[in-house]
Structure formats: C-alpha cells, structure tokens
Amino acid sequence: MHPELLTIKQTAEELGRSTDFIRNEINRKHLAHHRLGGRIFISRDDLTAYLKRSRVAAFGESPRKKLKPDCAAV
C-alpha cells in the first residue's frame, strides 16, 4: 500500500474518533477519499485539508479570509 494512504481505521486512530465517525464524514462528503478495489483510503493530504477546514479561530485571532469566486472564469 502507498505510504501516504490511510485506511478508515488508521484515520480514526489518528483523529481519536470512531470508524463510524470517519465513514459518516465520508458519506456527508466532508472528507475526501479514494476507492481502490472496493476499499476506502484517505490520503494524508486530504486529511490535512479536512483538519484545516474544520479549524475554528481562537478569540482574538483574525478569522480566515474567504476567497472571492473568480469572475473571469465564465
């Protein structure tokens, strides 16, 4: 297996969550994944992106800037 791909169980262990939680996040399309041979894998890059999106700023921190859609791409 590619070293950058995690199983659902490995992802759950990394986050300290249940495998059901990971499956729910996948089903809700909150966590990107790969389907290979009928199995589901999560790349480290996708897990990092998921964690960045779920971050809540602490009091006093400036909130993340929302990017404006590219109007030129019509």
CHARMM internal coordinates of N, CA and C (Angstrom, degrees):
IC EDIT
DIST 1 N 1 CA 1.4532
DIST 1 CA 1 C 1.5203
ANGL 1 N 1 CA 1 C 109.48
DIST 1 C 2 N 1.3060
ANGL 1 CA 1 C 2 N 115.39
DIHE 1 N 1 CA 1 C 2 N 145.30
DIST 2 N 2 CA 1.4636
ANGL 1 C 2 N 2 CA 122.34
DIHE 1 CA 1 C 2 N 2 CA 178.75
DIST 2 CA 2 C 1.5271
ANGL 2 N 2 CA 2 C 108.80
DIHE 1 C 2 N 2 CA 2 C -62.97
DIST 2 C 3 N 1.3259
ANGL 2 CA 2 C 3 N 118.63
DIHE 2 N 2 CA 2 C 3 N 132.11
DIST 3 N 3 CA 1.4707
ANGL 2 C 3 N 3 CA 120.96
DIHE 2 CA 2 C 3 N 3 CA -174.84
DIST 3 CA 3 C 1.5237
ANGL 3 N 3 CA 3 C 114.55
DIHE 2 C 3 N 3 CA 3 C -65.04
DIST 3 C 4 N 1.3314
ANGL 3 CA 3 C 4 N 118.35
DIHE 3 N 3 CA 3 C 4 N -18.96
DIST 4 N 4 CA 1.4608
ANGL 3 C 4 N 4 CA 120.63
DIHE 3 CA 3 C 4 N 4 CA -179.22
DIST 4 CA 4 C 1.5263
ANGL 4 N 4 CA 4 C 113.12
DIHE 3 C 4 N 4 CA 4 C -89.07
DIST 4 C 5 N 1.3355
ANGL 4 CA 4 C 5 N 117.63
DIHE 4 N 4 CA 4 C 5 N -0.50
DIST 5 N 5 CA 1.4601
ANGL 4 C 5 N 5 CA 121.52
DIHE 4 CA 4 C 5 N 5 CA -179.82
DIST 5 CA 5 C 1.5209
ANGL 5 N 5 CA 5 C 110.15
DIHE 4 C 5 N 5 CA 5 C -105.17
DIST 5 C 6 N 1.3336
ANGL 5 CA 5 C 6 N 115.37
DIHE 5 N 5 CA 5 C 6 N 134.93
DIST 6 N 6 CA 1.4585
ANGL 5 C 6 N 6 CA 121.57
DIHE 5 CA 5 C 6 N 6 CA 179.66
DIST 6 CA 6 C 1.5205
ANGL 6 N 6 CA 6 C 109.86
DIHE 5 C 6 N 6 CA 6 C -113.12
DIST 6 C 7 N 1.3183
ANGL 6 CA 6 C 7 N 116.81
DIHE 6 N 6 CA 6 C 7 N 146.59
DIST 7 N 7 CA 1.4549
ANGL 6 C 7 N 7 CA 120.32
DIHE 6 CA 6 C 7 N 7 CA 172.26
DIST 7 CA 7 C 1.5294
ANGL 7 N 7 CA 7 C 108.11
DIHE 6 C 7 N 7 CA 7 C -77.03
DIST 7 C 8 N 1.3239
ANGL 7 CA 7 C 8 N 115.73
DIHE 7 N 7 CA 7 C 8 N 170.44
DIST 8 N 8 CA 1.4630
ANGL 7 C 8 N 8 CA 119.61
DIHE 7 CA 7 C 8 N 8 CA 176.86
DIST 8 CA 8 C 1.5329
ANGL 8 N 8 CA 8 C 109.60
DIHE 7 C 8 N 8 CA 8 C -60.63
DIST 8 C 9 N 1.3233
ANGL 8 CA 8 C 9 N 116.80
DIHE 8 N 8 CA 8 C 9 N -41.63
DIST 9 N 9 CA 1.4673
ANGL 8 C 9 N 9 CA 120.63
DIHE 8 CA 8 C 9 N 9 CA 179.79
DIST 9 CA 9 C 1.5271
ANGL 9 N 9 CA 9 C 111.12
DIHE 8 C 9 N 9 CA 9 C -62.75
DIST 9 C 10 N 1.3253
ANGL 9 CA 9 C 10 N 117.45
DIHE 9 N 9 CA 9 C 10 N -44.08
DIST 10 N 10 CA 1.4663
ANGL 9 C 10 N 10 CA 120.74
DIHE 9 CA 9 C 10 N 10 CA 179.02
DIST 10 CA 10 C 1.5256
ANGL 10 N 10 CA 10 C 111.19
DIHE 9 C 10 N 10 CA 10 C -64.19
DIST 10 C 11 N 1.3394
ANGL 10 CA 10 C 11 N 116.26
DIHE 10 N 10 CA 10 C 11 N -39.99
DIST 11 N 11 CA 1.4677
ANGL 10 C 11 N 11 CA 120.61
DIHE 10 CA 10 C 11 N 11 CA 178.42
DIST 11 CA 11 C 1.5194
ANGL 11 N 11 CA 11 C 110.23
DIHE 10 C 11 N 11 CA 11 C -63.55
DIST 11 C 12 N 1.3194
ANGL 11 CA 11 C 12 N 116.95
DIHE 11 N 11 CA 11 C 12 N -43.92
DIST 12 N 12 CA 1.4652
ANGL 11 C 12 N 12 CA 121.47
DIHE 11 CA 11 C 12 N 12 CA 178.56
DIST 12 CA 12 C 1.5287
ANGL 12 N 12 CA 12 C 110.49
DIHE 11 C 12 N 12 CA 12 C -60.72
DIST 12 C 13 N 1.3193
ANGL 12 CA 12 C 13 N 117.20
DIHE 12 N 12 CA 12 C 13 N -42.74
DIST 13 N 13 CA 1.4650
ANGL 12 C 13 N 13 CA 121.13
DIHE 12 CA 12 C 13 N 13 CA 178.88
DIST 13 CA 13 C 1.5246
ANGL 13 N 13 CA 13 C 110.86
DIHE 12 C 13 N 13 CA 13 C -64.51
DIST 13 C 14 N 1.3301
ANGL 13 CA 13 C 14 N 117.45
DIHE 13 N 13 CA 13 C 14 N -40.58
DIST 14 N 14 CA 1.4772
ANGL 13 C 14 N 14 CA 121.24
DIHE 13 CA 13 C 14 N 14 CA 179.48
DIST 14 CA 14 C 1.5235
ANGL 14 N 14 CA 14 C 111.03
DIHE 13 C 14 N 14 CA 14 C -61.13
DIST 14 C 15 N 1.3527
ANGL 14 CA 14 C 15 N 116.34
DIHE 14 N 14 CA 14 C 15 N -39.13
DIST 15 N 15 CA 1.4585
ANGL 14 C 15 N 15 CA 121.15
DIHE 14 CA 14 C 15 N 15 CA -176.52
DIST 15 CA 15 C 1.5254
ANGL 15 N 15 CA 15 C 112.90
DIHE 14 C 15 N 15 CA 15 C -91.76
DIST 15 C 16 N 1.3251
ANGL 15 CA 15 C 16 N 117.17
DIHE 15 N 15 CA 15 C 16 N -8.50
DIST 16 N 16 CA 1.4566
ANGL 15 C 16 N 16 CA 120.31
DIHE 15 CA 15 C 16 N 16 CA -177.44
DIST 16 CA 16 C 1.5200
ANGL 16 N 16 CA 16 C 111.70
DIHE 15 C 16 N 16 CA 16 C 69.01
DIST 16 C 17 N 1.3218
ANGL 16 CA 16 C 17 N 116.23
DIHE 16 N 16 CA 16 C 17 N 33.66
DIST 17 N 17 CA 1.4595
ANGL 16 C 17 N 17 CA 122.55
DIHE 16 CA 16 C 17 N 17 CA -178.88
DIST 17 CA 17 C 1.5218
ANGL 17 N 17 CA 17 C 108.77
DIHE 16 C 17 N 17 CA 17 C -122.83
DIST 17 C 18 N 1.3109
ANGL 17 CA 17 C 18 N 116.58
DIHE 17 N 17 CA 17 C 18 N 173.81
DIST 18 N 18 CA 1.4589
ANGL 17 C 18 N 18 CA 121.09
DIHE 17 CA 17 C 18 N 18 CA 179.30
DIST 18 CA 18 C 1.5313
ANGL 18 N 18 CA 18 C 110.61
DIHE 17 C 18 N 18 CA 18 C -83.95
DIST 18 C 19 N 1.3135
ANGL 18 CA 18 C 19 N 115.59
DIHE 18 N 18 CA 18 C 19 N 161.38
DIST 19 N 19 CA 1.4574
ANGL 18 C 19 N 19 CA 119.81
DIHE 18 CA 18 C 19 N 19 CA 175.72
DIST 19 CA 19 C 1.5326
ANGL 19 N 19 CA 19 C 109.71
DIHE 18 C 19 N 19 CA 19 C -66.39
DIST 19 C 20 N 1.3306
ANGL 19 CA 19 C 20 N 117.85
DIHE 19 N 19 CA 19 C 20 N -31.79
DIST 20 N 20 CA 1.4729
ANGL 19 C 20 N 20 CA 120.76
DIHE 19 CA 19 C 20 N 20 CA 176.55
DIST 20 CA 20 C 1.5263
ANGL 20 N 20 CA 20 C 110.68
DIHE 19 C 20 N 20 CA 20 C -61.96
DIST 20 C 21 N 1.3320
ANGL 20 CA 20 C 21 N 117.21
DIHE 20 N 20 CA 20 C 21 N -40.63
DIST 21 N 21 CA 1.4604
ANGL 20 C 21 N 21 CA 121.09
DIHE 20 CA 20 C 21 N 21 CA 177.93
DIST 21 CA 21 C 1.5286
ANGL 21 N 21 CA 21 C 110.16
DIHE 20 C 21 N 21 CA 21 C -60.65
DIST 21 C 22 N 1.3336
ANGL 21 CA 21 C 22 N 116.87
DIHE 21 N 21 CA 21 C 22 N -45.63
DIST 22 N 22 CA 1.4702
ANGL 21 C 22 N 22 CA 121.36
DIHE 21 CA 21 C 22 N 22 CA -179.53
DIST 22 CA 22 C 1.5223
ANGL 22 N 22 CA 22 C 109.69
DIHE 21 C 22 N 22 CA 22 C -62.69
DIST 22 C 23 N 1.3219
ANGL 22 CA 22 C 23 N 117.67
DIHE 22 N 22 CA 22 C 23 N -45.26
DIST 23 N 23 CA 1.4689
ANGL 22 C 23 N 23 CA 121.14
DIHE 22 CA 22 C 23 N 23 CA 178.73
DIST 23 CA 23 C 1.5268
ANGL 23 N 23 CA 23 C 111.05
DIHE 22 C 23 N 23 CA 23 C -61.02
DIST 23 C 24 N 1.3322
ANGL 23 CA 23 C 24 N 117.16
DIHE 23 N 23 CA 23 C 24 N -40.34
DIST 24 N 24 CA 1.4683
ANGL 23 C 24 N 24 CA 120.45
DIHE 23 CA 23 C 24 N 24 CA 177.92
DIST 24 CA 24 C 1.5226
ANGL 24 N 24 CA 24 C 111.25
DIHE 23 C 24 N 24 CA 24 C -63.25
DIST 24 C 25 N 1.3201
ANGL 24 CA 24 C 25 N 117.75
DIHE 24 N 24 CA 24 C 25 N -42.46
DIST 25 N 25 CA 1.4636
ANGL 24 C 25 N 25 CA 121.29
DIHE 24 CA 24 C 25 N 25 CA 178.52
DIST 25 CA 25 C 1.5333
ANGL 25 N 25 CA 25 C 110.56
DIHE 24 C 25 N 25 CA 25 C -63.52
DIST 25 C 26 N 1.3216
ANGL 25 CA 25 C 26 N 116.76
DIHE 25 N 25 CA 25 C 26 N -37.11
DIST 26 N 26 CA 1.4649
ANGL 25 C 26 N 26 CA 121.29
DIHE 25 CA 25 C 26 N 26 CA 176.64
DIST 26 CA 26 C 1.5302
ANGL 26 N 26 CA 26 C 109.94
DIHE 25 C 26 N 26 CA 26 C -66.62
DIST 26 C 27 N 1.3284
ANGL 26 CA 26 C 27 N 116.63
DIHE 26 N 26 CA 26 C 27 N -47.89
DIST 27 N 27 CA 1.4678
ANGL 26 C 27 N 27 CA 121.09
DIHE 26 CA 26 C 27 N 27 CA -178.91
DIST 27 CA 27 C 1.5238
ANGL 27 N 27 CA 27 C 112.05
DIHE 26 C 27 N 27 CA 27 C -63.64
DIST 27 C 28 N 1.3383
ANGL 27 CA 27 C 28 N 117.32
DIHE 27 N 27 CA 27 C 28 N -32.80
DIST 28 N 28 CA 1.4681
ANGL 27 C 28 N 28 CA 121.90
DIHE 27 CA 27 C 28 N 28 CA 178.67
DIST 28 CA 28 C 1.5313
ANGL 28 N 28 CA 28 C 111.28
DIHE 27 C 28 N 28 CA 28 C -81.39
DIST 28 C 29 N 1.3424
ANGL 28 CA 28 C 29 N 115.60
DIHE 28 N 28 CA 28 C 29 N -0.53
DIST 29 N 29 CA 1.4773
ANGL 28 C 29 N 29 CA 123.23
DIHE 28 CA 28 C 29 N 29 CA -179.30
DIST 29 CA 29 C 1.5283
ANGL 29 N 29 CA 29 C 112.24
DIHE 28 C 29 N 29 CA 29 C 63.25
DIST 29 C 30 N 1.3243
ANGL 29 CA 29 C 30 N 115.74
DIHE 29 N 29 CA 29 C 30 N 31.92
DIST 30 N 30 CA 1.4649
ANGL 29 C 30 N 30 CA 121.06
DIHE 29 CA 29 C 30 N 30 CA 175.46
DIST 30 CA 30 C 1.5258
ANGL 30 N 30 CA 30 C 111.11
DIHE 29 C 30 N 30 CA 30 C -92.94
DIST 30 C 31 N 1.3264
ANGL 30 CA 30 C 31 N 116.84
DIHE 30 N 30 CA 30 C 31 N -20.70
DIST 31 N 31 CA 1.4600
ANGL 30 C 31 N 31 CA 121.82
DIHE 30 CA 30 C 31 N 31 CA -178.54
DIST 31 CA 31 C 1.5241
ANGL 31 N 31 CA 31 C 108.71
DIHE 30 C 31 N 31 CA 31 C -125.67
DIST 31 C 32 N 1.3210
ANGL 31 CA 31 C 32 N 115.59
DIHE 31 N 31 CA 31 C 32 N 113.90
DIST 32 N 32 CA 1.4678
ANGL 31 C 32 N 32 CA 120.79
DIHE 31 CA 31 C 32 N 32 CA 178.81
DIST 32 CA 32 C 1.5272
ANGL 32 N 32 CA 32 C 109.45
DIHE 31 C 32 N 32 CA 32 C -65.81
DIST 32 C 33 N 1.3122
ANGL 32 CA 32 C 33 N 115.93
DIHE 32 N 32 CA 32 C 33 N 151.37
DIST 33 N 33 CA 1.4600
ANGL 32 C 33 N 33 CA 120.27
DIHE 32 CA 32 C 33 N 33 CA -177.00
DIST 33 CA 33 C 1.5244
ANGL 33 N 33 CA 33 C 110.51
DIHE 32 C 33 N 33 CA 33 C -154.87
DIST 33 C 34 N 1.3154
ANGL 33 CA 33 C 34 N 114.75
DIHE 33 N 33 CA 33 C 34 N 173.34
DIST 34 N 34 CA 1.4651
ANGL 33 C 34 N 34 CA 123.01
DIHE 33 CA 33 C 34 N 34 CA 177.27
DIST 34 CA 34 C 1.5211
ANGL 34 N 34 CA 34 C 108.01
DIHE 33 C 34 N 34 CA 34 C -121.92
DIST 34 C 35 N 1.3283
ANGL 34 CA 34 C 35 N 116.60
DIHE 34 N 34 CA 34 C 35 N 138.55
DIST 35 N 35 CA 1.4612
ANGL 34 C 35 N 35 CA 121.08
DIHE 34 CA 34 C 35 N 35 CA 173.78
DIST 35 CA 35 C 1.5256
ANGL 35 N 35 CA 35 C 107.20
DIHE 34 C 35 N 35 CA 35 C -109.20
DIST 35 C 36 N 1.3077
ANGL 35 CA 35 C 36 N 115.57
DIHE 35 N 35 CA 35 C 36 N 115.96
DIST 36 N 36 CA 1.4658
ANGL 35 C 36 N 36 CA 121.34
DIHE 35 CA 35 C 36 N 36 CA -178.58
DIST 36 CA 36 C 1.5243
ANGL 36 N 36 CA 36 C 108.70
DIHE 35 C 36 N 36 CA 36 C -128.30
DIST 36 C 37 N 1.3244
ANGL 36 CA 36 C 37 N 116.60
DIHE 36 N 36 CA 36 C 37 N 116.74
DIST 37 N 37 CA 1.4570
ANGL 36 C 37 N 37 CA 120.32
DIHE 36 CA 36 C 37 N 37 CA 178.58
DIST 37 CA 37 C 1.5178
ANGL 37 N 37 CA 37 C 112.93
DIHE 36 C 37 N 37 CA 37 C 58.44
DIST 37 C 38 N 1.3185
ANGL 37 CA 37 C 38 N 117.08
DIHE 37 N 37 CA 37 C 38 N 35.00
DIST 38 N 38 CA 1.4571
ANGL 37 C 38 N 38 CA 120.59
DIHE 37 CA 37 C 38 N 38 CA 179.21
DIST 38 CA 38 C 1.5237
ANGL 38 N 38 CA 38 C 114.52
DIHE 37 C 38 N 38 CA 38 C 82.93
DIST 38 C 39 N 1.3176
ANGL 38 CA 38 C 39 N 117.21
DIHE 38 N 38 CA 38 C 39 N -2.15
DIST 39 N 39 CA 1.4708
ANGL 38 C 39 N 39 CA 121.08
DIHE 38 CA 38 C 39 N 39 CA 179.09
DIST 39 CA 39 C 1.5118
ANGL 39 N 39 CA 39 C 109.58
DIHE 38 C 39 N 39 CA 39 C -107.77
DIST 39 C 40 N 1.3299
ANGL 39 CA 39 C 40 N 116.03
DIHE 39 N 39 CA 39 C 40 N 155.93
DIST 40 N 40 CA 1.4589
ANGL 39 C 40 N 40 CA 122.58
DIHE 39 CA 39 C 40 N 40 CA -178.36
DIST 40 CA 40 C 1.5273
ANGL 40 N 40 CA 40 C 109.16
DIHE 39 C 40 N 40 CA 40 C -107.56
DIST 40 C 41 N 1.3390
ANGL 40 CA 40 C 41 N 114.72
DIHE 40 N 40 CA 40 C 41 N 133.70
DIST 41 N 41 CA 1.4566
ANGL 40 C 41 N 41 CA 121.43
DIHE 40 CA 40 C 41 N 41 CA 176.73
DIST 41 CA 41 C 1.5210
ANGL 41 N 41 CA 41 C 109.11
DIHE 40 C 41 N 41 CA 41 C -131.17
DIST 41 C 42 N 1.3194
ANGL 41 CA 41 C 42 N 116.05
DIHE 41 N 41 CA 41 C 42 N 149.40
DIST 42 N 42 CA 1.4609
ANGL 41 C 42 N 42 CA 122.33
DIHE 41 CA 41 C 42 N 42 CA 177.44
DIST 42 CA 42 C 1.5208
ANGL 42 N 42 CA 42 C 107.25
DIHE 41 C 42 N 42 CA 42 C -118.42
DIST 42 C 43 N 1.3255
ANGL 42 CA 42 C 43 N 116.31
DIHE 42 N 42 CA 42 C 43 N 127.49
DIST 43 N 43 CA 1.4691
ANGL 42 C 43 N 43 CA 118.73
DIHE 42 CA 42 C 43 N 43 CA 178.88
DIST 43 CA 43 C 1.5295
ANGL 43 N 43 CA 43 C 109.11
DIHE 42 C 43 N 43 CA 43 C -79.36
DIST 43 C 44 N 1.2976
ANGL 43 CA 43 C 44 N 116.04
DIHE 43 N 43 CA 43 C 44 N 153.76
DIST 44 N 44 CA 1.4742
ANGL 43 C 44 N 44 CA 120.63
DIHE 43 CA 43 C 44 N 44 CA 177.37
DIST 44 CA 44 C 1.5271
ANGL 44 N 44 CA 44 C 110.26
DIHE 43 C 44 N 44 CA 44 C -59.95
DIST 44 C 45 N 1.3317
ANGL 44 CA 44 C 45 N 117.06
DIHE 44 N 44 CA 44 C 45 N -37.68
DIST 45 N 45 CA 1.4643
ANGL 44 C 45 N 45 CA 120.65
DIHE 44 CA 44 C 45 N 45 CA 178.69
DIST 45 CA 45 C 1.5269
ANGL 45 N 45 CA 45 C 110.95
DIHE 44 C 45 N 45 CA 45 C -62.62
DIST 45 C 46 N 1.3443
ANGL 45 CA 45 C 46 N 117.40
DIHE 45 N 45 CA 45 C 46 N -42.78
DIST 46 N 46 CA 1.4650
ANGL 45 C 46 N 46 CA 120.76
DIHE 45 CA 45 C 46 N 46 CA 178.80
DIST 46 CA 46 C 1.5233
ANGL 46 N 46 CA 46 C 111.36
DIHE 45 C 46 N 46 CA 46 C -67.48
DIST 46 C 47 N 1.3238
ANGL 46 CA 46 C 47 N 117.03
DIHE 46 N 46 CA 46 C 47 N -36.39
DIST 47 N 47 CA 1.4599
ANGL 46 C 47 N 47 CA 120.53
DIHE 46 CA 46 C 47 N 47 CA 177.56
DIST 47 CA 47 C 1.5265
ANGL 47 N 47 CA 47 C 110.34
DIHE 46 C 47 N 47 CA 47 C -66.43
DIST 47 C 48 N 1.3193
ANGL 47 CA 47 C 48 N 117.33
DIHE 47 N 47 CA 47 C 48 N -41.53
DIST 48 N 48 CA 1.4623
ANGL 47 C 48 N 48 CA 121.46
DIHE 47 CA 47 C 48 N 48 CA 177.42
DIST 48 CA 48 C 1.5279
ANGL 48 N 48 CA 48 C 110.78
DIHE 47 C 48 N 48 CA 48 C -62.93
DIST 48 C 49 N 1.3331
ANGL 48 CA 48 C 49 N 117.43
DIHE 48 N 48 CA 48 C 49 N -43.22
DIST 49 N 49 CA 1.4654
ANGL 48 C 49 N 49 CA 121.34
DIHE 48 CA 48 C 49 N 49 CA 178.44
DIST 49 CA 49 C 1.5237
ANGL 49 N 49 CA 49 C 110.58
DIHE 48 C 49 N 49 CA 49 C -63.29
DIST 49 C 50 N 1.3204
ANGL 49 CA 49 C 50 N 117.70
DIHE 49 N 49 CA 49 C 50 N -41.05
DIST 50 N 50 CA 1.4657
ANGL 49 C 50 N 50 CA 122.55
DIHE 49 CA 49 C 50 N 50 CA 177.89
DIST 50 CA 50 C 1.5282
ANGL 50 N 50 CA 50 C 110.31
DIHE 49 C 50 N 50 CA 50 C -59.88
DIST 50 C 51 N 1.3184
ANGL 50 CA 50 C 51 N 116.37
DIHE 50 N 50 CA 50 C 51 N -45.04
DIST 51 N 51 CA 1.4650
ANGL 50 C 51 N 51 CA 120.59
DIHE 50 CA 50 C 51 N 51 CA -179.74
DIST 51 CA 51 C 1.5210
ANGL 51 N 51 CA 51 C 111.58
DIHE 50 C 51 N 51 CA 51 C -66.01
DIST 51 C 52 N 1.3256
ANGL 51 CA 51 C 52 N 117.48
DIHE 51 N 51 CA 51 C 52 N -38.58
DIST 52 N 52 CA 1.4658
ANGL 51 C 52 N 52 CA 120.61
DIHE 51 CA 51 C 52 N 52 CA 178.03
DIST 52 CA 52 C 1.5232
ANGL 52 N 52 CA 52 C 111.10
DIHE 51 C 52 N 52 CA 52 C -64.17
DIST 52 C 53 N 1.3425
ANGL 52 CA 52 C 53 N 116.92
DIHE 52 N 52 CA 52 C 53 N -40.86
DIST 53 N 53 CA 1.4677
ANGL 52 C 53 N 53 CA 120.38
DIHE 52 CA 52 C 53 N 53 CA 179.84
DIST 53 CA 53 C 1.5227
ANGL 53 N 53 CA 53 C 111.91
DIHE 52 C 53 N 53 CA 53 C -67.38
DIST 53 C 54 N 1.3197
ANGL 53 CA 53 C 54 N 117.38
DIHE 53 N 53 CA 53 C 54 N -28.91
DIST 54 N 54 CA 1.4571
ANGL 53 C 54 N 54 CA 120.27
DIHE 53 CA 53 C 54 N 54 CA -176.04
DIST 54 CA 54 C 1.5292
ANGL 54 N 54 CA 54 C 113.00
DIHE 53 C 54 N 54 CA 54 C -88.67
DIST 54 C 55 N 1.3218
ANGL 54 CA 54 C 55 N 117.17
DIHE 54 N 54 CA 54 C 55 N -1.72
DIST 55 N 55 CA 1.4652
ANGL 54 C 55 N 55 CA 121.28
DIHE 54 CA 54 C 55 N 55 CA -177.47
DIST 55 CA 55 C 1.5201
ANGL 55 N 55 CA 55 C 110.90
DIHE 54 C 55 N 55 CA 55 C -71.02
DIST 55 C 56 N 1.3300
ANGL 55 CA 55 C 56 N 115.52
DIHE 55 N 55 CA 55 C 56 N 135.31
DIST 56 N 56 CA 1.4592
ANGL 55 C 56 N 56 CA 122.42
DIHE 55 CA 55 C 56 N 56 CA 176.07
DIST 56 CA 56 C 1.5208
ANGL 56 N 56 CA 56 C 106.92
DIHE 55 C 56 N 56 CA 56 C -110.90
DIST 56 C 57 N 1.3283
ANGL 56 CA 56 C 57 N 116.76
DIHE 56 N 56 CA 56 C 57 N 129.77
DIST 57 N 57 CA 1.4601
ANGL 56 C 57 N 57 CA 121.30
DIHE 56 CA 56 C 57 N 57 CA -178.14
DIST 57 CA 57 C 1.5321
ANGL 57 N 57 CA 57 C 110.47
DIHE 56 C 57 N 57 CA 57 C -66.58
DIST 57 C 58 N 1.3115
ANGL 57 CA 57 C 58 N 116.43
DIHE 57 N 57 CA 57 C 58 N 143.74
DIST 58 N 58 CA 1.4623
ANGL 57 C 58 N 58 CA 122.61
DIHE 57 CA 57 C 58 N 58 CA 176.55
DIST 58 CA 58 C 1.5211
ANGL 58 N 58 CA 58 C 109.63
DIHE 57 C 58 N 58 CA 58 C -78.00
DIST 58 C 59 N 1.3129
ANGL 58 CA 58 C 59 N 116.11
DIHE 58 N 58 CA 58 C 59 N 160.01
DIST 59 N 59 CA 1.4551
ANGL 58 C 59 N 59 CA 121.23
DIHE 58 CA 58 C 59 N 59 CA 178.53
DIST 59 CA 59 C 1.5269
ANGL 59 N 59 CA 59 C 109.34
DIHE 58 C 59 N 59 CA 59 C -55.63
DIST 59 C 60 N 1.3090
ANGL 59 CA 59 C 60 N 116.13
DIHE 59 N 59 CA 59 C 60 N 132.00
DIST 60 N 60 CA 1.4550
ANGL 59 C 60 N 60 CA 121.02
DIHE 59 CA 59 C 60 N 60 CA 179.17
DIST 60 CA 60 C 1.5102
ANGL 60 N 60 CA 60 C 114.03
DIHE 59 C 60 N 60 CA 60 C 92.11
DIST 60 C 61 N 1.3144
ANGL 60 CA 60 C 61 N 117.31
DIHE 60 N 60 CA 60 C 61 N -16.46
DIST 61 N 61 CA 1.4570
ANGL 60 C 61 N 61 CA 121.06
DIHE 60 CA 60 C 61 N 61 CA 177.13
DIST 61 CA 61 C 1.5161
ANGL 61 N 61 CA 61 C 108.76
DIHE 60 C 61 N 61 CA 61 C -80.78
DIST 61 C 62 N 1.3089
ANGL 61 CA 61 C 62 N 116.51
DIHE 61 N 61 CA 61 C 62 N 144.32
DIST 62 N 62 CA 1.4634
ANGL 61 C 62 N 62 CA 117.70
DIHE 61 CA 61 C 62 N 62 CA 175.58
DIST 62 CA 62 C 1.5250
ANGL 62 N 62 CA 62 C 107.91
DIHE 61 C 62 N 62 CA 62 C -74.78
DIST 62 C 63 N 1.3323
ANGL 62 CA 62 C 63 N 116.67
DIHE 62 N 62 CA 62 C 63 N 138.20
DIST 63 N 63 CA 1.4655
ANGL 62 C 63 N 63 CA 119.31
DIHE 62 CA 62 C 63 N 63 CA -179.66
DIST 63 CA 63 C 1.5193
ANGL 63 N 63 CA 63 C 111.16
DIHE 62 C 63 N 63 CA 63 C -68.04
DIST 63 C 64 N 1.3218
ANGL 63 CA 63 C 64 N 115.22
DIHE 63 N 63 CA 63 C 64 N 161.60
DIST 64 N 64 CA 1.4621
ANGL 63 C 64 N 64 CA 120.06
DIHE 63 CA 63 C 64 N 64 CA 177.84
DIST 64 CA 64 C 1.5156
ANGL 64 N 64 CA 64 C 109.13
DIHE 63 C 64 N 64 CA 64 C -63.64
DIST 64 C 65 N 1.3061
ANGL 64 CA 64 C 65 N 115.17
DIHE 64 N 64 CA 64 C 65 N 143.35
DIST 65 N 65 CA 1.4617
ANGL 64 C 65 N 65 CA 120.10
DIHE 64 CA 64 C 65 N 65 CA 176.40
DIST 65 CA 65 C 1.5119
ANGL 65 N 65 CA 65 C 108.39
DIHE 64 C 65 N 65 CA 65 C -81.73
DIST 65 C 66 N 1.3304
ANGL 65 CA 65 C 66 N 115.80
DIHE 65 N 65 CA 65 C 66 N 132.76
DIST 66 N 66 CA 1.4541
ANGL 65 C 66 N 66 CA 120.23
DIHE 65 CA 65 C 66 N 66 CA 175.74
DIST 66 CA 66 C 1.5172
ANGL 66 N 66 CA 66 C 108.30
DIHE 65 C 66 N 66 CA 66 C -84.80
DIST 66 C 67 N 1.3164
ANGL 66 CA 66 C 67 N 114.79
DIHE 66 N 66 CA 66 C 67 N 135.57
DIST 67 N 67 CA 1.4559
ANGL 66 C 67 N 67 CA 119.81
DIHE 66 CA 66 C 67 N 67 CA 179.81
DIST 67 CA 67 C 1.5168
ANGL 67 N 67 CA 67 C 109.29
DIHE 66 C 67 N 67 CA 67 C -81.62
DIST 67 C 68 N 1.3187
ANGL 67 CA 67 C 68 N 115.50
DIHE 67 N 67 CA 67 C 68 N 137.54
DIST 68 N 68 CA 1.4536
ANGL 67 C 68 N 68 CA 120.12
DIHE 67 CA 67 C 68 N 68 CA 176.62
DIST 68 CA 68 C 1.5198
ANGL 68 N 68 CA 68 C 108.30
DIHE 67 C 68 N 68 CA 68 C -80.16
DIST 68 C 69 N 1.3352
ANGL 68 CA 68 C 69 N 116.84
DIHE 68 N 68 CA 68 C 69 N 144.23
DIST 69 N 69 CA 1.4697
ANGL 68 C 69 N 69 CA 118.46
DIHE 68 CA 68 C 69 N 69 CA 178.42
DIST 69 CA 69 C 1.5248
ANGL 69 N 69 CA 69 C 110.24
DIHE 68 C 69 N 69 CA 69 C -63.50
DIST 69 C 70 N 1.2939
ANGL 69 CA 69 C 70 N 114.97
DIHE 69 N 69 CA 69 C 70 N 147.56
DIST 70 N 70 CA 1.4598
ANGL 69 C 70 N 70 CA 121.16
DIHE 69 CA 69 C 70 N 70 CA 179.91
DIST 70 CA 70 C 1.5247
ANGL 70 N 70 CA 70 C 108.97
DIHE 69 C 70 N 70 CA 70 C -74.51
DIST 70 C 71 N 1.3137
ANGL 70 CA 70 C 71 N 116.87
DIHE 70 N 70 CA 70 C 71 N 107.21
DIST 71 N 71 CA 1.4614
ANGL 70 C 71 N 71 CA 122.11
DIHE 70 CA 70 C 71 N 71 CA -177.78
DIST 71 CA 71 C 1.5231
ANGL 71 N 71 CA 71 C 112.22
DIHE 70 C 71 N 71 CA 71 C -70.47
DIST 71 C 72 N 1.3164
ANGL 71 CA 71 C 72 N 117.13
DIHE 71 N 71 CA 71 C 72 N -22.44
DIST 72 N 72 CA 1.4659
ANGL 71 C 72 N 72 CA 120.54
DIHE 71 CA 71 C 72 N 72 CA -177.27
DIST 72 CA 72 C 1.5260
ANGL 72 N 72 CA 72 C 111.70
DIHE 71 C 72 N 72 CA 72 C -74.74
DIST 72 C 73 N 1.3226
ANGL 72 CA 72 C 73 N 117.44
DIHE 72 N 72 CA 72 C 73 N -20.73
DIST 73 N 73 CA 1.4687
ANGL 72 C 73 N 73 CA 121.22
DIHE 72 CA 72 C 73 N 73 CA -177.09
DIST 73 CA 73 C 1.5242
ANGL 73 N 73 CA 73 C 110.27
DIHE 72 C 73 N 73 CA 73 C -86.18
DIST 73 C 74 N 1.3236
ANGL 73 CA 73 C 74 N 116.39
DIHE 73 N 73 CA 73 C 74 N 71.34
DIST 74 N 74 CA 1.4714
ANGL 73 C 74 N 74 CA 120.97
DIHE 73 CA 73 C 74 N 74 CA -179.21
DIST 74 CA 74 C 1.4861
ANGL 74 N 74 CA 74 C 109.86
DIHE 73 C 74 N 74 CA 74 C -109.65
END
COOR INIT
IC SEED 1 N 1 CA 1 C
IC BUILD
